[in-house]
Amino acid sequence: KDALVAAIAEEGFRLFAAQLRAHVAACTSPKVTDRLREMSVGYVAFALEHPAYLRVIFGGVVDKTRAPAGLKQAAEDAYAVLRTLVAEGVASGELRAGDPDELALACWSLSHGFAMLIVDRALPQPLIAAGPAEAMTRAISGVLLEGLARRPRG
C-alpha cells in the first residue's frame, strides 16, 4: 500500500511541477513578481483540477522520512520552481534581501493556504462571491509580493 501511495504522490508532484512551470513560462513579463503571481495562479489551478493529488502530496499520507528516491526528487523539482524564482528576485534586487528559502516559504504558504481553503470549501460566503479563484489568487499574491518587493530607503 505504501508503495502505491508513494507512486501516486510522485506522479502528483510531477504534474504539479509541470503546471507551475507552464504558468511561469506563459508569463511574458520579465518581472519576477509577475512570474511568482502566475506561479501562484498555477498552484491554485492545480488544486482545483486535482484536489485528490493535492491531498496525497501534501496531506501527510506519505511518510516523508521513508519516501522513495523518485518521490523525493519529484517533490524537490516542484519546490525548485518556486525557489529558483525567489532566488532570482533576491539576486536581481527585485525582491528584498533575505534567505530565498524563507521568502519562498512565505509564497508557498500563501498559495497553499488559499488553495486548501478553496478545496475544503472553507471560504466565507463574501469571499466566494468576490470572484473567480484566478482573480482572487492574483489579488492576494499581489498583497504578499508588494510586501516582499524591495523598497528604496528614504
VMD Tcl script that builds the backbone (N, CA, C; Angstrom):
set m [mol new atoms 462]
animate dup $m
set s [atomselect $m all]
$s set {name element resname resid chain x y z} {
  {N N LYS 1 A 0.832 -1.196 0.000}
  {CA C LYS 1 A 0.000 0.000 0.000}
  {C C LYS 1 A 0.873 1.254 0.000}
  {N N ASP 2 A 1.916 1.260 0.834}
  {CA C ASP 2 A 2.785 2.432 0.912}
  {C C ASP 2 A 3.438 2.730 -0.430}
  {N N ALA 3 A 3.849 1.685 -1.141}
  {CA C ALA 3 A 4.493 1.872 -2.445}
  {C C ALA 3 A 3.505 2.464 -3.449}
  {N N LEU 4 A 2.257 2.032 -3.405}
  {CA C LEU 4 A 1.236 2.563 -4.313}
  {C C LEU 4 A 0.965 4.036 -4.018}
  {N N VAL 5 A 0.820 4.374 -2.759}
  {CA C VAL 5 A 0.563 5.766 -2.383}
  {C C VAL 5 A 1.762 6.642 -2.753}
  {N N ALA 6 A 2.967 6.126 -2.556}
  {CA C ALA 6 A 4.168 6.879 -2.926}
  {C C ALA 6 A 4.223 7.109 -4.432}
  {N N ALA 7 A 3.832 6.115 -5.207}
  {CA C ALA 7 A 3.815 6.269 -6.670}
  {C C ALA 7 A 2.783 7.315 -7.092}
  {N N ILE 8 A 1.644 7.316 -6.439}
  {CA C ILE 8 A 0.616 8.323 -6.732}
  {C C ILE 8 A 1.143 9.711 -6.367}
  {N N ALA 9 A 1.783 9.825 -5.219}
  {CA C ALA 9 A 2.334 11.114 -4.793}
  {C C ALA 9 A 3.413 11.591 -5.763}
  {N N GLU 10 A 4.258 10.684 -6.212}
  {CA C GLU 10 A 5.305 11.060 -7.167}
  {C C GLU 10 A 4.692 11.598 -8.459}
  {N N GLU 11 A 3.691 10.897 -8.966}
  {CA C GLU 11 A 3.014 11.367 -10.189}
  {C C GLU 11 A 2.342 12.717 -9.932}
  {N N GLY 12 A 1.746 12.879 -8.758}
  {CA C GLY 12 A 1.116 14.152 -8.412}
  {C C GLY 12 A 2.121 15.287 -8.400}
  {N N PHE 13 A 3.277 15.058 -7.797}
  {CA C PHE 13 A 4.311 16.096 -7.777}
  {C C PHE 13 A 4.792 16.423 -9.192}
  {N N ARG 14 A 4.904 15.426 -10.044}
  {CA C ARG 14 A 5.350 15.681 -11.422}
  {C C ARG 14 A 4.324 16.534 -12.183}
  {N N LEU 15 A 3.058 16.209 -12.021}
  {CA C LEU 15 A 2.001 17.012 -12.649}
  {C C LEU 15 A 1.972 18.430 -12.080}
  {N N PHE 16 A 2.141 18.521 -10.780}
  {CA C PHE 16 A 2.145 19.797 -10.084}
  {C C PHE 16 A 3.289 20.679 -10.592}
  {N N ALA 17 A 4.489 20.129 -10.649}
  {CA C ALA 17 A 5.649 20.886 -11.131}
  {C C ALA 17 A 5.447 21.325 -12.579}
  {N N ALA 18 A 4.889 20.450 -13.385}
  {CA C ALA 18 A 4.639 20.800 -14.790}
  {C C ALA 18 A 3.651 21.953 -14.897}
  {N N GLN 19 A 2.623 21.931 -14.062}
  {CA C GLN 19 A 1.634 23.020 -14.080}
  {C C GLN 19 A 2.276 24.336 -13.637}
  {N N LEU 20 A 3.094 24.291 -12.598}
  {CA C LEU 20 A 3.761 25.508 -12.138}
  {C C LEU 20 A 4.670 26.062 -13.234}
  {N N ARG 21 A 5.469 25.182 -13.845}
  {CA C ARG 21 A 6.375 25.619 -14.917}
  {C C ARG 21 A 5.605 26.214 -16.084}
  {N N ALA 22 A 4.490 25.599 -16.440}
  {CA C ALA 22 A 3.688 26.087 -17.572}
  {C C ALA 22 A 3.151 27.487 -17.298}
  {N N HIS 23 A 2.700 27.734 -16.086}
  {CA C HIS 23 A 2.177 29.059 -15.750}
  {C C HIS 23 A 3.283 30.101 -15.738}
  {N N VAL 24 A 4.444 29.730 -15.223}
  {CA C VAL 24 A 5.570 30.658 -15.221}
  {C C VAL 24 A 6.000 30.947 -16.662}
  {N N ALA 25 A 6.099 29.912 -17.483}
  {CA C ALA 25 A 6.541 30.073 -18.873}
  {C C ALA 25 A 5.560 30.913 -19.689}
  {N N ALA 26 A 4.283 30.830 -19.362}
  {CA C ALA 26 A 3.269 31.584 -20.105}
  {C C ALA 26 A 3.302 33.076 -19.781}
  {N N CYS 27 A 3.962 33.441 -18.701}
  {CA C CYS 27 A 4.055 34.841 -18.305}
  {C C CYS 27 A 5.149 35.512 -19.133}
  {N N THR 28 A 4.782 36.518 -19.872}
  {CA C THR 28 A 5.741 37.190 -20.751}
  {C C THR 28 A 6.502 38.319 -20.060}
  {N N SER 29 A 6.132 38.628 -18.852}
  {CA C SER 29 A 6.798 39.707 -18.119}
  {C C SER 29 A 8.183 39.265 -17.656}
  {N N PRO 30 A 9.138 40.170 -17.730}
  {CA C PRO 30 A 10.462 39.848 -17.185}
  {C C PRO 30 A 10.521 39.980 -15.654}
  {N N LYS 31 A 9.476 40.541 -15.048}
  {CA C LYS 31 A 9.477 40.774 -13.603}
  {C C LYS 31 A 9.246 39.468 -12.836}
  {N N VAL 32 A 10.092 39.239 -11.867}
  {CA C VAL 32 A 9.958 38.048 -11.034}
  {C C VAL 32 A 8.617 38.061 -10.302}
  {N N THR 33 A 8.199 39.216 -9.820}
  {CA C THR 33 A 6.936 39.278 -9.083}
  {C C THR 33 A 5.756 38.862 -9.958}
  {N N ASP 34 A 5.773 39.218 -11.224}
  {CA C ASP 34 A 4.702 38.797 -12.132}
  {C C ASP 34 A 4.729 37.290 -12.345}
  {N N ARG 35 A 5.932 36.735 -12.493}
  {CA C ARG 35 A 6.051 35.286 -12.687}
  {C C ARG 35 A 5.664 34.528 -11.419}
  {N N LEU 36 A 5.996 35.084 -10.251}
  {CA C LEU 36 A 5.569 34.455 -8.998}
  {C C LEU 36 A 4.049 34.480 -8.866}
  {N N ARG 37 A 3.451 35.576 -9.269}
  {CA C ARG 37 A 1.987 35.673 -9.221}
  {C C ARG 37 A 1.365 34.601 -10.115}
  {N N GLU 38 A 1.909 34.431 -11.302}
  {CA C GLU 38 A 1.360 33.419 -12.217}
  {C C GLU 38 A 1.622 32.003 -11.714}
  {N N MET 39 A 2.745 31.803 -11.047}
  {CA C MET 39 A 3.005 30.502 -10.445}
  {C C MET 39 A 1.955 30.195 -9.380}
  {N N SER 40 A 1.578 31.211 -8.610}
  {CA C SER 40 A 0.549 31.045 -7.596}
  {C C SER 40 A -0.797 30.699 -8.233}
  {N N VAL 41 A -1.093 31.349 -9.347}
  {CA C VAL 41 A -2.323 31.013 -10.083}
  {C C VAL 41 A -2.272 29.554 -10.523}
  {N N GLY 42 A -1.118 29.110 -10.994}
  {CA C GLY 42 A -0.960 27.711 -11.388}
  {C C GLY 42 A -1.141 26.756 -10.219}
  {N N TYR 43 A -0.664 27.152 -9.051}
  {CA C TYR 43 A -0.807 26.341 -7.838}
  {C C TYR 43 A -2.286 26.132 -7.518}
  {N N VAL 44 A -3.024 27.227 -7.485}
  {CA C VAL 44 A -4.447 27.138 -7.149}
  {C C VAL 44 A -5.202 26.388 -8.245}
  {N N ALA 45 A -4.839 26.602 -9.496}
  {CA C ALA 45 A -5.487 25.871 -10.591}
  {C C ALA 45 A -5.251 24.368 -10.440}
  {N N PHE 46 A -4.030 23.974 -10.095}
  {CA C PHE 46 A -3.744 22.556 -9.873}
  {C C PHE 46 A -4.627 22.004 -8.759}
  {N N ALA 47 A -4.744 22.749 -7.673}
  {CA C ALA 47 A -5.566 22.299 -6.549}
  {C C ALA 47 A -7.021 22.090 -6.961}
  {N N LEU 48 A -7.536 22.999 -7.785}
  {CA C LEU 48 A -8.928 22.880 -8.224}
  {C C LEU 48 A -9.115 21.728 -9.214}
  {N N GLU 49 A -8.121 21.515 -10.069}
  {CA C GLU 49 A -8.206 20.451 -11.065}
  {C C GLU 49 A -7.889 19.068 -10.493}
  {N N HIS 50 A -7.028 19.029 -9.473}
  {CA C HIS 50 A -6.548 17.748 -8.933}
  {C C HIS 50 A -6.549 17.740 -7.403}
  {N N PRO 51 A -7.703 17.942 -6.765}
  {CA C PRO 51 A -7.701 18.009 -5.298}
  {C C PRO 51 A -7.226 16.713 -4.640}
  {N N ALA 52 A -7.485 15.575 -5.266}
  {CA C ALA 52 A -7.036 14.304 -4.675}
  {C C ALA 52 A -5.513 14.216 -4.679}
  {N N TYR 53 A -4.881 14.608 -5.785}
  {CA C TYR 53 A -3.416 14.633 -5.807}
  {C C TYR 53 A -2.880 15.585 -4.739}
  {N N LEU 54 A -3.503 16.748 -4.630}
  {CA C LEU 54 A -3.053 17.736 -3.647}
  {C C LEU 54 A -3.075 17.140 -2.244}
  {N N ARG 55 A -4.124 16.421 -1.928}
  {CA C ARG 55 A -4.238 15.818 -0.601}
  {C C ARG 55 A -3.198 14.720 -0.386}
  {N N VAL 56 A -2.909 13.957 -1.433}
  {CA C VAL 56 A -1.910 12.894 -1.292}
  {C C VAL 56 A -0.512 13.502 -1.135}
  {N N ILE 57 A -0.177 14.501 -1.961}
  {CA C ILE 57 A 1.193 15.011 -1.906}
  {C C ILE 57 A 1.459 15.902 -0.700}
  {N N PHE 58 A 0.429 16.538 -0.166}
  {CA C PHE 58 A 0.640 17.432 0.971}
  {C C PHE 58 A -0.128 17.041 2.231}
  {N N GLY 59 A -0.886 15.977 2.188}
  {CA C GLY 59 A -1.762 15.643 3.307}
  {C C GLY 59 A -1.171 14.745 4.367}
  {N N GLY 60 A 0.124 14.456 4.309}
  {CA C GLY 60 A 0.726 13.608 5.327}
  {C C GLY 60 A 0.447 12.133 5.152}
  {N N VAL 61 A -0.063 11.754 3.978}
  {CA C VAL 61 A -0.369 10.346 3.706}
  {C C VAL 61 A 0.920 9.543 3.541}
  {N N VAL 62 A 1.938 10.191 2.977}
  {CA C VAL 62 A 3.212 9.525 2.722}
  {C C VAL 62 A 4.197 9.902 3.822}
  {N N ASP 63 A 4.865 8.903 4.367}
  {CA C ASP 63 A 5.914 9.140 5.358}
  {C C ASP 63 A 7.135 9.676 4.631}
  {N N LYS 64 A 7.383 10.974 4.761}
  {CA C LYS 64 A 8.473 11.621 4.017}
  {C C LYS 64 A 9.851 11.074 4.403}
  {N N THR 65 A 9.981 10.553 5.615}
  {CA C THR 65 A 11.277 10.021 6.036}
  {C C THR 65 A 11.593 8.698 5.336}
  {N N ARG 66 A 10.569 8.010 4.833}
  {CA C ARG 66 A 10.775 6.726 4.158}
  {C C ARG 66 A 10.369 6.782 2.692}
  {N N ALA 67 A 10.245 7.974 2.149}
  {CA C ALA 67 A 9.805 8.124 0.759}
  {C C ALA 67 A 10.876 7.607 -0.201}
  {N N PRO 68 A 10.453 6.976 -1.290}
  {CA C PRO 68 A 11.414 6.526 -2.298}
  {C C PRO 68 A 12.126 7.708 -2.954}
  {N N ALA 69 A 13.285 7.441 -3.524}
  {CA C ALA 69 A 14.106 8.489 -4.133}
  {C C ALA 69 A 13.350 9.246 -5.221}
  {N N GLY 70 A 12.554 8.553 -6.030}
  {CA C GLY 70 A 11.800 9.211 -7.102}
  {C C GLY 70 A 10.807 10.219 -6.573}
  {N N LEU 71 A 10.162 9.887 -5.473}
  {CA C LEU 71 A 9.201 10.801 -4.862}
  {C C LEU 71 A 9.921 12.014 -4.281}
  {N N LYS 72 A 11.039 11.770 -3.603}
  {CA C LYS 72 A 11.798 12.896 -3.046}
  {C C LYS 72 A 12.258 13.839 -4.154}
  {N N GLN 73 A 12.723 13.284 -5.270}
  {CA C GLN 73 A 13.191 14.105 -6.377}
  {C C GLN 73 A 12.042 14.891 -6.998}
  {N N ALA 74 A 10.890 14.258 -7.171}
  {CA C ALA 74 A 9.729 14.948 -7.746}
  {C C ALA 74 A 9.285 16.099 -6.852}
  {N N ALA 75 A 9.315 15.893 -5.537}
  {CA C ALA 75 A 8.946 16.960 -4.599}
  {C C ALA 75 A 9.959 18.100 -4.664}
  {N N GLU 76 A 11.236 17.761 -4.727}
  {CA C GLU 76 A 12.277 18.791 -4.822}
  {C C GLU 76 A 12.163 19.574 -6.127}
  {N N ASP 77 A 11.827 18.887 -7.221}
  {CA C ASP 77 A 11.664 19.558 -8.516}
  {C C ASP 77 A 10.519 20.568 -8.476}
  {N N ALA 78 A 9.432 20.195 -7.812}
  {CA C ALA 78 A 8.289 21.118 -7.698}
  {C C ALA 78 A 8.679 22.342 -6.868}
  {N N TYR 79 A 9.354 22.111 -5.752}
  {CA C TYR 79 A 9.782 23.230 -4.909}
  {C C TYR 79 A 10.781 24.120 -5.642}
  {N N ALA 80 A 11.620 23.524 -6.470}
  {CA C ALA 80 A 12.655 24.280 -7.188}
  {C C ALA 80 A 12.051 25.337 -8.115}
  {N N VAL 81 A 10.856 25.099 -8.620}
  {CA C VAL 81 A 10.209 26.101 -9.481}
  {C C VAL 81 A 10.053 27.398 -8.695}
  {N N LEU 82 A 9.540 27.300 -7.500}
  {CA C LEU 82 A 9.336 28.463 -6.633}
  {C C LEU 82 A 10.664 29.034 -6.147}
  {N N ARG 83 A 11.514 28.190 -5.616}
  {CA C ARG 83 A 12.757 28.677 -5.023}
  {C C ARG 83 A 13.645 29.367 -6.054}
  {N N THR 84 A 13.686 28.831 -7.260}
  {CA C THR 84 A 14.509 29.431 -8.314}
  {C C THR 84 A 14.041 30.846 -8.628}
  {N N LEU 85 A 12.737 31.025 -8.724}
  {CA C LEU 85 A 12.200 32.365 -8.982}
  {C C LEU 85 A 12.536 33.329 -7.848}
  {N N VAL 86 A 12.357 32.877 -6.627}
  {CA C VAL 86 A 12.634 33.738 -5.479}
  {C C VAL 86 A 14.121 34.086 -5.427}
  {N N ALA 87 A 14.982 33.110 -5.637}
  {CA C ALA 87 A 16.423 33.371 -5.620}
  {C C ALA 87 A 16.809 34.358 -6.722}
  {N N GLU 88 A 16.168 34.231 -7.884}
  {CA C GLU 88 A 16.416 35.177 -8.980}
  {C C GLU 88 A 16.010 36.593 -8.570}
  {N N GLY 89 A 14.865 36.696 -7.923}
  {CA C GLY 89 A 14.387 38.007 -7.489}
  {C C GLY 89 A 15.269 38.637 -6.423}
  {N N VAL 90 A 15.778 37.830 -5.508}
  {CA C VAL 90 A 16.684 38.336 -4.479}
  {C C VAL 90 A 17.992 38.786 -5.130}
  {N N ALA 91 A 18.536 37.948 -6.026}
  {CA C ALA 91 A 19.812 38.267 -6.678}
  {C C ALA 91 A 19.727 39.534 -7.522}
  {N N SER 92 A 18.587 39.740 -8.174}
  {CA C SER 92 A 18.442 40.920 -9.036}
  {C C SER 92 A 18.068 42.177 -8.267}
  {N N GLY 93 A 17.665 42.014 -7.011}
  {CA C GLY 93 A 17.235 43.150 -6.208}
  {C C GLY 93 A 15.757 43.464 -6.356}
  {N N GLU 94 A 15.047 42.691 -7.155}
  {CA C GLU 94 A 13.602 42.919 -7.295}
  {C C GLU 94 A 12.866 42.528 -6.022}
  {N N LEU 95 A 13.349 41.502 -5.340}
  {CA C LEU 95 A 12.796 41.110 -4.049}
  {C C LEU 95 A 13.768 41.548 -2.963}
  {N N ARG 96 A 13.240 41.747 -1.790}
  {CA C ARG 96 A 14.081 42.198 -0.694}
  {C C ARG 96 A 15.144 41.147 -0.380}
  {N N ALA 97 A 16.222 41.592 0.213}
  {CA C ALA 97 A 17.285 40.682 0.605}
  {C C ALA 97 A 16.763 39.733 1.671}
  {N N GLY 98 A 17.243 38.525 1.625}
  {CA C GLY 98 A 16.838 37.548 2.625}
  {C C GLY 98 A 17.133 36.151 2.145}
  {N N ASP 99 A 16.892 35.206 3.010}
  {CA C ASP 99 A 17.085 33.800 2.696}
  {C C ASP 99 A 16.025 33.393 1.681}
  {N N PRO 100 A 16.428 32.938 0.490}
  {CA C PRO 100 A 15.435 32.552 -0.528}
  {C C PRO 100 A 14.458 31.481 -0.038}
  {N N ASP 101 A 14.919 30.586 0.839}
  {CA C ASP 101 A 14.005 29.561 1.346}
  {C C ASP 101 A 12.937 30.152 2.252}
  {N N GLU 102 A 13.300 31.147 3.064}
  {CA C GLU 102 A 12.299 31.792 3.921}
  {C C GLU 102 A 11.292 32.576 3.088}
  {N N LEU 103 A 11.777 33.296 2.098}
  {CA C LEU 103 A 10.871 34.058 1.234}
  {C C LEU 103 A 9.990 33.123 0.409}
  {N N ALA 104 A 10.581 32.018 -0.067}
  {CA C ALA 104 A 9.802 31.029 -0.819}
  {C C ALA 104 A 8.719 30.414 0.067}
  {N N LEU 105 A 9.045 30.183 1.332}
  {CA C LEU 105 A 8.056 29.627 2.254}
  {C C LEU 105 A 6.864 30.562 2.418}
  {N N ALA 106 A 7.108 31.862 2.434}
  {CA C ALA 106 A 6.002 32.819 2.526}
  {C C ALA 106 A 5.098 32.701 1.297}
  {N N CYS 107 A 5.707 32.628 0.123}
  {CA C CYS 107 A 4.921 32.483 -1.116}
  {C C CYS 107 A 4.158 31.160 -1.127}
  {N N TRP 108 A 4.847 30.105 -0.758}
  {CA C TRP 108 A 4.247 28.774 -0.749}
  {C C TRP 108 A 3.078 28.730 0.232}
  {N N SER 109 A 3.273 29.289 1.407}
  {CA C SER 109 A 2.225 29.260 2.424}
  {C C SER 109 A 0.969 29.977 1.950}
  {N N LEU 110 A 1.153 31.106 1.304}
  {CA C LEU 110 A 0.000 31.846 0.802}
  {C C LEU 110 A -0.740 31.029 -0.261}
  {N N SER 111 A -0.002 30.517 -1.231}
  {CA C SER 111 A -0.629 29.753 -2.316}
  {C C SER 111 A -1.300 28.494 -1.795}
  {N N HIS 112 A -0.586 27.767 -0.953}
  {CA C HIS 112 A -1.136 26.510 -0.434}
  {C C HIS 112 A -2.335 26.757 0.473}
  {N N GLY 113 A -2.200 27.731 1.345}
  {CA C GLY 113 A -3.312 28.022 2.249}
  {C C GLY 113 A -4.570 28.425 1.504}
  {N N PHE 114 A -4.406 29.285 0.505}
  {CA C PHE 114 A -5.569 29.709 -0.268}
  {C C PHE 114 A -6.154 28.532 -1.049}
  {N N ALA 115 A -5.273 27.728 -1.645}
  {CA C ALA 115 A -5.745 26.554 -2.393}
  {C C ALA 115 A -6.544 25.613 -1.487}
  {N N MET 116 A -6.051 25.374 -0.293}
  {CA C MET 116 A -6.754 24.470 0.620}
  {C C MET 116 A -8.078 25.071 1.105}
  {N N LEU 117 A -8.111 26.372 1.317}
  {CA C LEU 117 A -9.375 26.997 1.703}
  {C C LEU 117 A -10.433 26.796 0.622}
  {N N ILE 118 A -10.008 26.886 -0.628}
  {CA C ILE 118 A -10.953 26.682 -1.728}
  {C C ILE 118 A -11.358 25.213 -1.812}
  {N N VAL 119 A -10.386 24.323 -1.834}
  {CA C VAL 119 A -10.655 22.890 -1.975}
  {C C VAL 119 A -11.518 22.373 -0.824}
  {N N ASP 120 A -11.244 22.859 0.381}
  {CA C ASP 120 A -12.016 22.419 1.550}
  {C C ASP 120 A -13.331 23.175 1.716}
  {N N ARG 121 A -13.618 24.070 0.788}
  {CA C ARG 121 A -14.840 24.883 0.826}
  {C C ARG 121 A -14.957 25.625 2.155}
  {N N ALA 122 A -13.835 26.207 2.567}
  {CA C ALA 122 A -13.780 26.870 3.863}
  {C C ALA 122 A -13.819 28.391 3.759}
  {N N LEU 123 A -13.931 28.928 2.553}
  {CA C LEU 123 A -14.003 30.384 2.412}
  {C C LEU 123 A -15.374 30.891 2.851}
  {N N PRO 124 A -15.411 31.995 3.560}
  {CA C PRO 124 A -16.705 32.588 3.914}
  {C C PRO 124 A -17.436 33.063 2.654}
  {N N GLN 125 A -18.735 33.093 2.709}
  {CA C GLN 125 A -19.564 33.448 1.553}
  {C C GLN 125 A -19.167 34.765 0.884}
  {N N PRO 126 A -18.862 35.831 1.624}
  {CA C PRO 126 A -18.480 37.071 0.926}
  {C C PRO 126 A -17.244 36.893 0.040}
  {N N LEU 127 A -16.315 36.032 0.462}
  {CA C LEU 127 A -15.125 35.797 -0.361}
  {C C LEU 127 A -15.441 34.925 -1.571}
  {N N ILE 128 A -16.347 33.986 -1.404}
  {CA C ILE 128 A -16.759 33.141 -2.534}
  {C C ILE 128 A -17.417 34.016 -3.590}
  {N N ALA 129 A -18.238 34.959 -3.131}
  {CA C ALA 129 A -18.945 35.846 -4.049}
  {C C ALA 129 A -18.026 36.894 -4.667}
  {N N ALA 130 A -16.810 37.059 -4.135}
  {CA C ALA 130 A -15.906 38.106 -4.603}
  {C C ALA 130 A -15.404 37.880 -6.018}
  {N N GLY 131 A -15.429 36.642 -6.478}
  {CA C GLY 131 A -14.987 36.407 -7.847}
  {C C GLY 131 A -14.304 35.083 -8.030}
  {N N PRO 132 A -13.878 34.839 -9.264}
  {CA C PRO 132 A -13.244 33.558 -9.567}
  {C C PRO 132 A -11.911 33.389 -8.845}
  {N N ALA 133 A -11.540 32.143 -8.634}
  {CA C ALA 133 A -10.319 31.822 -7.894}
  {C C ALA 133 A -9.084 32.441 -8.543}
  {N N GLU 134 A -9.033 32.463 -9.857}
  {CA C GLU 134 A -7.854 33.007 -10.536}
  {C C GLU 134 A -7.657 34.485 -10.201}
  {N N ALA 135 A -8.718 35.256 -10.266}
  {CA C ALA 135 A -8.624 36.684 -9.961}
  {C C ALA 135 A -8.279 36.904 -8.489}
  {N N MET 136 A -8.883 36.106 -7.627}
  {CA C MET 136 A -8.598 36.239 -6.201}
  {C C MET 136 A -7.149 35.856 -5.905}
  {N N THR 137 A -6.639 34.838 -6.579}
  {CA C THR 137 A -5.241 34.425 -6.381}
  {C C THR 137 A -4.301 35.540 -6.792}
  {N N ARG 138 A -4.575 36.155 -7.923}
  {CA C ARG 138 A -3.730 37.273 -8.366}
  {C C ARG 138 A -3.767 38.417 -7.340}
  {N N ALA 139 A -4.945 38.687 -6.815}
  {CA C ALA 139 A -5.091 39.797 -5.862}
  {C C ALA 139 A -4.329 39.524 -4.563}
  {N N ILE 140 A -4.510 38.351 -3.980}
  {CA C ILE 140 A -3.833 38.098 -2.707}
  {C C ILE 140 A -2.328 37.892 -2.903}
  {N N SER 141 A -1.932 37.357 -4.051}
  {CA C SER 141 A -0.499 37.240 -4.346}
  {C C SER 141 A 0.119 38.626 -4.436}
  {N N GLY 142 A -0.615 39.554 -5.019}
  {CA C GLY 142 A -0.124 40.924 -5.113}
  {C C GLY 142 A 0.124 41.539 -3.752}
  {N N VAL 143 A -0.751 41.247 -2.806}
  {CA C VAL 143 A -0.571 41.768 -1.455}
  {C C VAL 143 A 0.737 41.246 -0.870}
  {N N LEU 144 A 0.985 39.949 -0.999}
  {CA C LEU 144 A 2.224 39.375 -0.476}
  {C C LEU 144 A 3.432 39.923 -1.219}
  {N N LEU 145 A 3.366 39.946 -2.534}
  {CA C LEU 145 A 4.523 40.352 -3.325}
  {C C LEU 145 A 4.854 41.824 -3.152}
  {N N GLU 146 A 3.885 42.649 -2.929}
  {CA C GLU 146 A 4.189 44.050 -2.635}
  {C C GLU 146 A 4.935 44.163 -1.312}
  {N N GLY 147 A 4.631 43.278 -0.386}
  {CA C GLY 147 A 5.343 43.256 0.881}
  {C C GLY 147 A 6.753 42.716 0.745}
  {N N LEU 148 A 6.982 41.878 -0.255}
  {CA C LEU 148 A 8.309 41.318 -0.483}
  {C C LEU 148 A 9.172 42.222 -1.352}
  {N N ALA 149 A 8.528 43.102 -2.105}
  {CA C ALA 149 A 9.274 43.943 -3.053}
  {C C ALA 149 A 10.247 44.844 -2.304}
  {N N ARG 150 A 11.355 45.044 -2.902}
  {CA C ARG 150 A 12.383 45.901 -2.327}
  {C C ARG 150 A 11.951 47.360 -2.461}
  {N N ARG 151 A 12.065 48.083 -1.412}
  {CA C ARG 151 A 11.675 49.496 -1.414}
  {C C ARG 151 A 12.921 50.351 -1.158}
  {N N PRO 152 A 13.056 51.439 -1.886}
  {CA C PRO 152 A 14.187 52.332 -1.618}
  {C C PRO 152 A 14.052 52.941 -0.224}
  {N N ARG 153 A 15.172 53.080 0.432}
  {CA C ARG 153 A 15.149 53.736 1.760}
  {C C ARG 153 A 15.124 55.231 1.542}
  {N N GLY 154 A 14.334 55.885 2.297}
  {CA C GLY 154 A 14.283 57.316 2.084}
  {C C GLY 154 A 13.646 58.043 3.124}
}
mol reanalyze $m
mol bondsrecalc $m
mol representation Tube
mol addrep $m
